[in-house]
C-alpha cells in the first residue's frame, strides 16, 4: 500500500460488513430522501472514509474538509484521503493537514463517502470496491453507480450538498467549516460566474459569511496566490492561443511544463483566459502529458452543453465547465475535440433563426 505515514489509518484491519448491500450486479436507485438515508448510515456507523476525485480542486478539498468536520462533530471517526497532494492555494484551509495521501486504502470503515466522483475509479484509490459506497455528486454527468446515491444537478458545488447534510444533522456550522464551504462555492462557480447560480446560491454565501467565512481573505487566497511557475506556464499557453469565430483554444506541451517547472495545479484556470475574450462562446485548453495522453479542459458561456462533449470523450463535469483525457498526439487530439465543439456550436446557431421565426 502506497500511503504516507498516518496513525489514523489502520491498514491491517478488515472492513466491516456493509450496512445495506446493493443487489448483485445492479446499483439501487436513489432513495426518496437521500439526506435521511445518508444520515442513517452515519448514525449507525462509527468509522468513515471520505474521498473525492484525484487532482482535487477547491470543491473537492473544501467539501472533504467540511464533511470530515461534520463527522467528527457527530462523534464519528473520519479519515480523509486523496491520491494527490493539495494545490498550494488550498493548503491554508482549516484542517487541510487532516487529508492523507495514498494510492490505496484498506481498513475498518462502515462506509466510504465519495464526493463528486462519477465512478469509484475517479477517486484514484485502490481498494474502495470492498466497502459500502456513498456517492454524493452535483455534476451533470453524475450517475447512480454506488450503493447509496445522492445527485443534485442544481447544486452549484458538492459543498452545497455537504451544507445541507450539516443542517439536517443538527450540527453547527463552525467558522472553520464555513470557510471550507465558501471556498467550494467560490471556486466551482469560477468566482460566481457560471453554474446553476440562483438566489439561493447567494443566500448560502451570506449564511456562510455570517457563520464566520471571510470572503475577501478566501478570494485573495484562491486568486492571488499563484506561483511564478503558473505565470510562466500561462505565458506559454497564451503564445499558442488561436481563435476561430466563436471558438478559442490554447495548448501546452510536456516540454512547456518541464521548462517552466510547472505542477499539475498550475494548469487550473488557464482555459478561462480563452473564454474571457469578447465574442467567444466556447474554449478549450489542451495539455500534453508525458505518456502521450492529452488532458482537455472545456468551458462554455452557456450556448452549448460542454459536459456532453466531455462525456463523449470519456470525461464529464458541469454543463459549462468540464474536461476529459484523450489519446495523442496533441494535434490530432485538438482536431477531434474542436470538431465536436464546432458541430455543437453550428447546431445551436442553426436552430436560433427557426426559434426566432416561431415567436
QUIGIBEL-V335904 format. One record per helix or strand of 2 or more residues. SS is the DSSP state (a for helix, b for strand). FROM is the first residue (numbers start at 1). LEN is the number of residues. If there is no record, write none. Layout:
ss;from;len
SS;FROM;LEN
SS;FROM;LEN
This chain:
ss;from;len
a;34;11
b;47;6
a;58;16
b;77;6
a;88;3
a;96;3
b;99;4
b;111;5
a;120;4
a;128;3
b;133;5
b;148;4
a;158;12
a;175;14
a;199;12
a;215;9
a;228;12
b;242;3
b;247;6
a;254;6
a;264;4
a;271;5
b;282;7
b;293;8
a;306;7
b;316;2
b;321;7
a;330;28
